[in-house]
Amino acid sequence: MQNTKPVYSVIIPTYNEASKPEDMENNLNSIVNYFNKLEQSFEVIIVLDGPTDGTPDLVREKTRNLENIKIIDRAKNKGKGYSVREGMLAAEGKIRMFTDMDGATPIEMFDRFLPKFNEGVEIVIASRDLAETEIKVHQPKWKELFGDTGNLLIQAVTGLWGIKDTQCGFKALTEDAVKDIFPRMVIDTWGTDFEILMIGKKLGYKISEVPVEWIDKGDSLVGLKGYFETLRDLFTVKKNVIFGVYKLNKDIEEIKK
C-alpha cells in the first residue's frame, strides 16, 4: 500500500453484489488498471453497507491480488447515501469520485472528467441524458420514464436547472469541495446525488455534466420503492434548505466547532 497521499480516490458503495461476481471482478480490475496507466497514485475504497449475502467474502476474494484497496466493513445497512458520504470523507485523494460496483459507467469515462478539472471545475458528473451519451443497453421503458419525469421535478424543486441527469452514480469532486459539502449532508439513501449538487451549487462550486457510455446491468437495487424514496428525499432536501439544516451561510470550520 502506498504511503503518500493519493491523487485519486475511488469510492464504491456496495450492498448485495454476490450474484454478480464477474461484473465485480471486471470492474475492480479495470479501475486498478486504468489508474496504473495514468501513472498517478490512487486508492479504491469499498464501503460495505451491511450486505446480507456473500458480498464481503466475494469482495475480499476479488481484491486479494489488487493494490491500493481499502475496505470499510460496516455490519449495519445505512443506505447508499451514508456509504458514499462515509467513503468520500475517509478518502485522501485530491480528486474523489464514486461509482457503482457493477461498472455500468466504464471507468475509462473518467478521461472525459479530467479536462474539466484542469479547467477549474470542482464537481464533474456523468450524464445519461446528453445528446452525445451512448446508452449501450437501455433500462426498461418504465424506468426511463420515471427517471426523465423525476429529473424534471428534481430540477424544479432544487433549482438545478440545466442538469439533465442528477442520478447517474458516477461523480467526482475536488478534495476541497468534498470537505465543504459532505459534512453538511444528511440524506442516507438515493437522494444523496441531488443533495450533493444542490449544496455544491448554493456554495458556489462549478458543476459540469459530461456525456458517457452507459450500460444497464440489470438486477438494479433501485426498484419502484426506490423511486418513491427518492421523491421523499427530494422534498426532505427542499425542507432542509428552507430550515437552514445545511448551514449554507456558515464556513465549514464554524460548523465543525
C-alpha positions in Angstrom: 0.0 0.0 0.0 1.3 3.4 -0.9 2.3 5.7 1.9 1.9 9.1 0.1 -1.4 10.9 -0.2 -3.1 9.7 -3.4 -4.1 11.9 -6.3 -7.3 10.0 -6.9 -9.8 8.2 -4.7 -12.5 5.9 -6.0 -15.3 5.1 -3.6 -17.6 2.2 -4.3 -20.7 1.8 -2.1 -21.5 -1.9 -2.0 -24.6 -3.7 -0.8 -25.7 -7.2 -2.0 -23.5 -7.9 -5.1 -22.8 -11.6 -4.6 -24.9 -12.5 -7.6 -22.6 -10.6 -10.0 -19.1 -11.9 -9.4 -17.9 -11.3 -13.0 -19.1 -7.7 -13.0 -17.4 -7.1 -9.7 -14.1 -8.7 -10.9 -14.1 -6.9 -14.2 -14.9 -3.5 -12.7 -12.3 -3.7 -9.9 -9.6 -4.9 -12.3 -10.5 -2.2 -14.8 -10.3 0.6 -12.2 -6.9 -0.5 -10.9 -5.6 -0.9 -14.5 -6.9 2.5 -15.5 -5.2 4.4 -12.8 -2.0 2.5 -13.2 -2.0 3.5 -16.9 -2.5 7.1 -15.8 0.7 6.7 -13.7 -0.9 8.6 -10.8 -1.3 7.4 -7.2 -4.7 6.2 -6.3 -6.8 4.4 -3.7 -10.0 2.4 -4.1 -12.3 2.4 -1.0 -15.1 -0.2 -1.0 -17.8 0.6 1.6 -19.7 -2.5 2.6 -23.2 -1.3 3.5 -24.2 -4.1 5.8 -24.7 -6.7 3.0 -26.8 -9.8 3.8 -25.4 -12.2 1.3 -21.8 -13.3 0.5 -20.6 -9.9 -0.7 -17.9 -9.4 2.0 -16.2 -12.7 1.2 -16.5 -12.0 -2.6 -15.0 -8.6 -2.3 -12.0 -9.9 -0.3 -11.6 -12.7 -2.9 -11.7 -10.3 -5.9 -9.4 -7.8 -4.3 -6.8 -10.2 -2.9 -4.3 -9.5 -5.6 -5.2 -5.9 -6.3 -3.2 -2.9 -5.0 -4.3 0.1 -3.1 -7.7 -1.3 -1.9 -9.3 -0.3 1.3 -12.4 -1.9 2.7 -14.8 -0.2 5.2 -16.7 -3.2 6.6 -19.9 -2.0 8.3 -22.3 -4.6 9.6 -25.4 -2.4 9.6 -27.1 -1.3 6.5 -27.5 2.5 6.4 -28.0 3.3 2.7 -26.1 4.3 -0.4 -26.0 8.0 0.6 -24.5 7.2 4.0 -21.9 4.9 2.4 -20.9 7.4 -0.2 -20.5 10.1 2.5 -18.5 7.7 4.7 -16.2 6.8 1.9 -15.7 10.3 0.5 -14.8 11.7 3.9 -12.5 8.8 4.7 -10.7 9.2 1.3 -7.5 11.2 1.0 -7.3 11.9 -2.8 -7.1 15.3 -4.3 -9.9 14.2 -6.7 -12.5 11.9 -5.2 -15.1 10.0 -7.2 -17.8 7.5 -6.5 -19.1 4.8 -8.8 -21.2 1.6 -8.7 -19.8 -1.9 -8.3 -21.4 -3.2 -11.4 -19.4 -0.9 -13.7 -22.4 0.5 -15.6 -20.3 3.5 -16.4 -16.9 2.3 -17.5 -14.0 3.8 -15.6 -12.5 4.9 -18.9 -15.2 7.6 -19.0 -13.1 9.4 -16.3 -11.0 10.5 -19.3 -13.8 13.0 -20.0 -13.7 14.4 -16.5 -10.0 15.2 -16.4 -10.2 18.3 -18.8 -13.0 19.7 -16.7 -10.9 19.6 -13.5 -8.0 21.1 -15.4 -10.3 24.0 -16.3 -11.1 24.6 -12.6 -14.4 22.8 -12.4 -14.9 21.4 -8.8 -17.8 18.9 -9.4 -18.0 16.8 -12.6 -20.9 14.4 -13.1 -21.7 11.7 -15.7 -24.9 12.1 -17.7 -27.1 9.5 -19.4 -29.2 12.2 -21.0 -26.9 14.4 -23.0 -27.1 14.2 -26.8 -23.5 12.7 -27.0 -24.2 10.0 -24.5 -24.2 6.4 -25.8 -26.6 4.1 -24.0 -25.4 0.6 -25.0 -28.1 -1.2 -23.1 -31.2 0.6 -22.0 -33.2 0.3 -18.8 -36.8 -0.9 -19.1 -39.1 1.8 -20.5 -40.9 2.4 -17.3 -37.6 3.1 -15.5 -36.5 5.6 -18.2 -40.0 7.3 -18.0 -39.8 7.5 -14.2 -36.2 8.8 -14.5 -37.0 11.5 -17.0 -40.1 12.7 -15.2 -38.2 12.6 -11.8 -35.4 14.7 -13.1 -37.7 17.5 -14.3 -39.2 17.5 -10.8 -35.7 17.5 -9.2 -34.6 20.5 -11.3 -37.8 22.4 -10.4 -37.6 21.6 -6.6 -33.8 22.0 -6.1 -33.1 24.8 -8.7 -30.6 22.5 -10.5 -31.8 23.8 -13.9 -30.0 22.5 -16.9 -28.6 19.4 -15.2 -30.2 16.7 -17.2 -29.2 13.7 -15.1 -28.6 14.2 -11.4 -28.9 10.5 -10.5 -26.1 8.8 -12.5 -23.9 7.1 -9.9 -20.6 8.3 -11.4 -19.5 11.6 -9.9 -16.2 13.3 -8.9 -15.3 16.3 -6.8 -12.2 18.1 -5.7 -10.9 17.5 -2.2 -11.9 21.0 -1.1 -15.4 20.6 -2.4 -15.8 17.2 -0.6 -14.6 18.7 2.7 -17.0 21.6 2.3 -20.1 19.7 1.1 -20.2 16.3 2.6 -20.1 17.2 6.3 -23.3 19.2 5.7 -25.2 16.3 4.2 -27.9 14.3 6.0 -29.6 12.1 3.3 -28.6 8.5 3.7 -30.5 7.0 0.7 -30.9 7.6 -3.0 -31.4 11.4 -2.8 -27.8 11.9 -1.9 -26.9 12.6 -5.6 -29.1 15.8 -5.8 -28.2 16.7 -2.3 -24.6 16.9 -3.2 -25.3 19.0 -6.3 -27.7 21.4 -4.6 -25.4 22.1 -1.7 -22.5 22.5 -4.1 -24.4 24.9 -6.3 -25.6 27.0 -3.4 -22.0 27.2 -2.1 -20.8 28.4 -5.5 -18.9 25.4 -6.8 -18.7 25.0 -10.6 -20.6 21.9 -11.8 -20.1 20.3 -15.2 -22.1 17.5 -16.7 -20.4 15.2 -19.3 -21.7 12.5 -21.7 -20.6 8.9 -21.0 -21.1 5.4 -22.3 -23.6 3.6 -20.0 -24.8 0.0 -19.8 -27.9 -1.1 -17.9 -26.6 -4.1 -16.0 -30.0 -5.3 -14.9 -30.7 -6.5 -11.3 -30.7 -2.9 -10.2 -31.4 -2.4 -6.5 -33.5 0.7 -7.4 -37.0 -0.7 -7.8 -40.3 1.1 -7.7 -39.9 1.6 -3.9 -36.5 3.4 -4.6 -38.2 5.9 -6.8 -40.7 6.8 -4.1 -37.9 7.0 -1.6 -36.1 9.4 -3.9 -39.2 11.5 -4.2 -39.4 11.6 -0.4 -35.7 12.6 -0.2 -36.3 15.4 -2.7 -38.8 17.2 -0.5 -36.7 16.5 2.6 -33.8 18.3 0.9 -36.0 21.2 0.0 -37.3 21.4 3.6 -33.7 21.2 4.9 -32.8 24.2 2.7 -35.7 26.2 4.0 -35.0 25.5 7.6 -31.2 26.0 7.3 -30.2 22.5 8.1 -27.2 22.7 5.7 -25.9 25.9 7.3 -25.1 27.3 3.9 -24.3 30.7 5.4 -21.5 29.3 7.6 -18.0 28.3 6.8 -17.4 24.6 7.3 -14.9 25.2 10.0 -17.5 27.1 12.0 -19.9 24.1 11.7 -17.2 21.7 12.9 -16.6 23.6 16.2 
